[in-house]
Amino acid sequence: MKQYLTAFLTLHGFTAVNSNLPVFRLFLNREFSHVNAIYLLELDKGNGCSQEHYYKIKESAEEFLRKQPGMEMDIHALTLIMTDDVEYARSLCTEERNTWIMDKPSRTLIIDEGKVSDFYGMKKLFETFLAKPEEANEQIEAVMQMCREIKPEKPFIPWVTIGIVIANVIVFLISVMVGDTIHQWGGQDLRIITDYQWYRIFTFAFLHMDIYHLSNNMLMLYIAGDLVEKKFGHFRYLILYIAAIIVSGLISLLVKYLLQDPSLCIGASGAVYAVVGAVIVLIVTEWRTYGRGSVFRIFLMILCIALGIQEGFLTPGVDNVAHLSGICYGIIFAVVTLLMLRRGKGQKK
């Protein structure tokens, strides 16, 4: 029954504290202004415990309680003797007011005359327990079984984001070794139209002017990418990125053609800004899910966007049209994808 009572008190907010005394267990429940303590003593007649020994156990229990952390608050204590011999238990605690007896054979709570009639509603709780002592243990077992069945969530690894960052770094290292030749070969300009070099609409997004240009784009991608990839999944996220390269590249190319601008543009900014647009939609629509940490994430992204647009005005070859078209595309993609995901969940229900 001691095991069942431990489970029952745990379910009702008490914390069990084990001691070196085999017949004693302490239960604590911290209230706003005080601590409720229950001394549980399992004393059967066969234990051979005299009244003197009983009081020594109580002294050790009280000393043990005072050593527990946070015991500077007022302590209200109740002693509960669990026994198979009521008269024997009575002979041990004749002079104590805050002591009740729990008769194990009859499953009865005994509160003798002169003892406290209740202790913060514990009388009713103990009577409820004694009616079905096994029930609390069954509830604990059910909860433990549920916990065992819940598989811990595996840490999410943004493989697509990592792969894109690695690809960009590798291409940048190659460009450092071969020089400007690779920029002339893969950059985005009017030769896409005049010489039908359509591959440039994709390759330009993996080329960067210098380490600052590369690091700014990759930092922003890593900050925003893992969140979008986790929400949309690896495949949808890859589609978002590749489509953003093509969409931002085509819009930028159209503007160049209309203005007859022969400049060569390179950089992943259009696709990266699409990811930023998507993460902004996620945080705005699901801000409760992402919490306060998303504020710092947005701050970093806004800083990177500002630096990127500034670079677009000051540095030849960096295209603000690709920046703006990318972020607009990312917002549209995220809104449509979220609606599709929510509609899918609604149909499953």
C-alpha positions in Angstrom: 0.0 0.0 0.0 3.0 2.3 0.6 3.7 2.2 -3.1 0.1 3.1 -4.0 0.0 5.9 -1.5 3.3 7.3 -3.0 1.7 7.3 -6.4 -1.5 8.9 -5.1 0.3 11.8 -3.3 2.5 12.4 -6.4 -0.7 12.7 -8.5 -1.9 15.4 -6.1 1.2 17.6 -6.2 3.4 16.1 -3.5 7.0 15.4 -4.1 8.4 12.2 -2.5 11.8 12.6 -0.7 13.6 9.4 0.2 15.7 9.1 3.3 18.1 6.6 4.9 15.3 5.4 7.2 13.6 2.4 5.7 10.3 2.9 7.6 10.1 6.7 6.8 9.3 8.7 3.7 8.8 12.4 3.4 6.3 14.1 1.1 6.4 17.9 0.4 3.9 20.2 -1.2 5.1 23.9 -1.5 2.3 26.4 -1.2 2.5 30.2 -1.7 3.3 31.0 2.0 4.2 27.7 3.5 5.2 24.1 2.9 3.0 21.1 3.7 4.9 18.1 4.9 3.7 14.6 5.4 5.7 12.1 7.4 4.8 8.6 6.3 5.8 6.0 8.8 5.2 2.3 8.1 5.2 0.8 11.5 3.8 -2.7 11.9 3.8 -4.5 15.3 6.4 -6.9 14.0 8.9 -4.0 13.6 9.6 -4.0 17.3 9.5 -0.2 17.4 9.1 1.2 21.0 7.7 4.6 21.7 11.2 5.9 22.5 12.4 4.6 19.1 9.4 6.1 17.5 10.2 9.6 18.8 13.9 9.2 17.7 12.6 8.4 14.2 10.4 11.5 14.3 13.4 13.7 15.4 15.5 12.3 12.6 12.6 13.0 10.2 12.3 16.6 11.3 16.0 17.2 11.1 16.0 15.6 7.6 13.2 18.0 6.6 15.0 21.1 7.9 18.0 20.1 5.7 15.9 20.1 2.5 16.4 23.2 0.2 13.8 26.0 0.4 12.7 25.1 4.0 13.0 28.7 5.2 9.2 29.0 4.8 6.8 27.9 7.5 6.4 24.1 7.7 3.1 22.6 8.4 3.5 18.9 9.1 1.3 15.8 9.5 2.4 12.4 10.6 0.7 9.4 9.0 1.3 6.0 10.5 0.6 3.2 8.2 0.1 0.0 10.2 -1.5 -3.4 10.5 -2.1 -2.9 14.3 -4.1 0.2 15.2 -3.7 -0.2 19.0 0.1 -0.6 18.7 0.2 2.6 16.5 -1.9 4.5 19.1 0.5 3.6 21.9 3.3 5.2 19.9 1.7 8.6 19.3 -0.5 9.3 22.4 0.9 12.8 22.9 0.9 14.0 19.3 -1.9 16.1 17.9 -0.9 16.1 14.2 -0.9 12.3 13.8 -3.3 10.1 11.9 -3.4 6.3 11.6 -4.0 4.4 8.4 -5.2 0.8 9.1 -4.0 -1.4 6.2 -6.1 -4.5 6.7 -9.4 -2.5 6.8 -8.3 0.3 4.6 -9.5 2.8 7.1 -8.3 6.3 8.1 -8.4 6.7 11.9 -8.5 10.1 13.4 -8.7 9.8 17.2 -10.2 12.3 19.6 -7.9 15.1 20.3 -6.1 14.9 16.9 -6.5 17.5 14.1 -9.8 16.8 12.3 -8.3 17.8 8.9 -5.1 18.9 7.3 -5.6 21.2 4.3 -8.2 18.8 2.8 -6.1 15.7 3.2 -8.8 13.8 5.1 -11.0 13.6 2.1 -8.0 12.8 -0.2 -6.9 9.9 2.0 -10.5 8.5 2.2 -10.7 8.7 -1.6 -7.3 6.8 -1.8 -8.4 4.1 0.6 -11.5 3.4 -1.4 -9.4 2.4 -4.4 -5.7 2.4 -3.5 -4.6 0.6 -6.7 -6.1 3.2 -8.9 -3.4 5.9 -8.4 -0.7 3.4 -9.2 -2.6 2.4 -12.4 -2.8 6.0 -13.4 0.9 6.5 -12.9 1.6 3.3 -14.9 -0.6 4.6 -17.7 1.2 7.9 -17.8 4.6 6.2 -17.8 3.5 3.9 -20.6 2.4 6.9 -22.7 5.8 8.5 -22.0 7.6 5.3 -23.2 5.5 5.3 -26.3 6.2 8.9 -27.2 9.3 8.8 -29.4 11.7 11.7 -28.9 11.7 14.0 -31.8 14.9 13.7 -33.9 16.9 16.9 -34.3 16.1 18.4 -37.6 19.0 18.7 -40.0 18.5 21.2 -42.9 20.3 19.1 -45.5 19.2 21.2 -48.5 20.4 24.4 -46.9 23.7 22.9 -45.9 24.1 21.5 -49.4 23.4 24.9 -51.0 25.9 26.6 -48.8 28.6 24.0 -49.5 27.9 24.3 -53.3 28.3 28.0 -53.2 31.5 27.8 -51.2 33.0 25.3 -53.6 32.1 27.4 -56.6 33.6 30.5 -54.9 36.9 28.6 -54.2 37.0 27.6 -57.9 36.4 31.2 -58.9 39.3 32.3 -56.7 41.6 29.8 -58.5 40.5 30.5 -62.1 39.7 34.2 -61.8 37.1 36.3 -63.6 36.7 33.7 -66.3 34.1 31.8 -64.5 32.1 35.0 -63.9 32.1 35.7 -67.7 31.1 32.2 -68.4 28.2 31.8 -66.0 27.0 35.4 -65.1 23.6 36.7 -66.1 23.5 39.2 -68.9 21.8 39.8 -72.3 23.7 36.9 -73.9 20.9 34.7 -72.5 18.7 36.2 -75.2 21.1 37.2 -77.9 23.2 34.0 -77.9 20.6 31.7 -76.4 22.8 30.9 -73.4 20.0 29.9 -71.2 22.1 28.0 -68.7 23.2 31.4 -67.3 19.7 31.9 -65.8 20.7 29.2 -63.3 24.5 29.4 -63.0 24.7 33.1 -62.1 23.1 32.2 -58.7 26.2 30.2 -57.6 28.7 32.9 -58.4 29.8 35.7 -56.0 32.0 38.8 -56.4 34.0 38.4 -53.2 34.1 36.8 -49.7 31.9 39.6 -48.3 29.2 39.0 -51.0 29.3 35.2 -50.4 29.3 35.4 -46.6 26.4 37.8 -46.5 24.2 35.6 -48.7 25.2 32.4 -47.0 24.7 33.8 -43.5 21.2 35.0 -44.4 20.4 31.7 -46.0 21.5 29.7 -43.0 19.6 31.9 -40.6 16.3 31.7 -42.5 16.7 28.4 -44.4 16.5 25.9 -41.6 13.2 27.2 -40.3 11.6 27.3 -43.8 13.0 23.8 -44.7 11.7 22.3 -41.5 8.2 23.8 -42.0 7.9 23.0 -45.8 10.0 19.9 -46.0 13.2 19.3 -48.0 11.5 18.9 -51.4 9.3 21.9 -51.2 12.1 24.0 -49.9 14.4 22.9 -52.8 11.6 23.8 -55.2 11.3 27.2 -53.6 15.0 27.9 -53.9 15.4 26.7 -57.5 12.3 28.4 -58.7 13.4 31.6 -57.0 16.7 31.5 -58.9 14.7 31.3 -62.2 12.0 33.8 -61.4 14.3 36.5 -60.0 16.7 35.9 -62.9 14.0 36.2 -65.5 12.6 39.4 -64.0 16.0 40.9 -63.7 16.8 39.9 -67.3 13.5 41.4 -68.6 14.4 44.8 -66.9 17.9 44.6 -68.5 16.4 43.9 -71.9 14.0 46.8 -71.6 16.8 49.2 -70.5 19.3 47.6 -72.8 21.6 47.2 -69.8 24.7 45.1 -70.8 26.0 44.6 -67.2 26.9 41.2 -65.9 25.1 40.1 -62.7 26.0 37.3 -60.3 24.9 36.2 -56.8 22.4 34.0 -54.9 20.7 37.0 -53.5 17.4 36.6 -55.5 16.9 33.0 -54.2 18.1 33.9 -50.7 15.7 36.8 -50.4 12.9 34.4 -51.5 13.8 32.3 -48.5 13.8 35.4 -46.3 10.4 36.4 -47.7 9.1 32.9 -46.8 10.4 33.0 -43.2 8.9 36.4 -42.7 5.5 34.9 -43.6 6.0 32.0 -41.3 7.0 34.2 -38.3 4.1 36.6 -38.9 1.4 33.9 -39.3 2.7 31.5 -36.6 4.5 33.8 -34.2 3.2 31.9 -31.2 5.0 28.8 -32.4 8.4 30.4 -32.8 8.4 32.6 -29.7 10.7 35.4 -28.7 13.7 33.8 -30.4 12.2 34.8 -33.8 12.6 38.5 -32.9 16.4 38.1 -33.0 16.2 36.1 -36.2 14.1 38.8 -37.9 16.6 41.5 -36.7 19.5 39.6 -38.3 17.6 39.2 -41.5 16.6 42.8 -41.8 20.2 43.8 -41.2 21.4 41.5 -43.9 18.7 42.7 -46.3 19.7 46.3 -45.7 23.3 45.5 -46.3 22.4 43.6 -49.5 20.3 46.4 -50.9 23.0 48.9 -50.1 25.5 46.8 -51.9 23.2 46.6 -54.9 23.3 50.4 -55.2 27.1 50.7 -54.6 28.5 47.6 -56.3 28.4 46.9 -60.0 27.0 43.5 -60.9 24.7 43.2 -57.8 21.1 43.5 -58.9 18.4 45.0 -56.6 15.7 43.9 -59.1 16.7 40.3 -58.3 16.6 41.1 -54.6 13.1 42.6 -54.7 11.6 40.1 -57.1 13.0 37.2 -55.0 11.5 38.4 -51.7 8.1 39.0 -53.4 8.2 35.5 -54.9 9.2 34.0 -51.5 6.2 35.7 -49.8 3.8 34.4 -52.5 5.2 30.9 -52.4 5.0 30.7 -48.6 1.4 32.0 -48.4 0.3 29.5 -51.1 2.2 26.6 -49.5 0.8 27.3 -46.0 -2.8 27.4 -47.4 -2.2 24.0 -49.1 -0.7 22.5 -45.9 -3.6 23.7 -43.8 -6.2 22.5 -46.3 -4.5 19.1 -46.3 -4.7 18.9 -42.5 -8.3 19.9 -42.6 -9.2 17.2 -45.1 -7.4 14.6 -43.0 -9.6 15.5 -40.0 
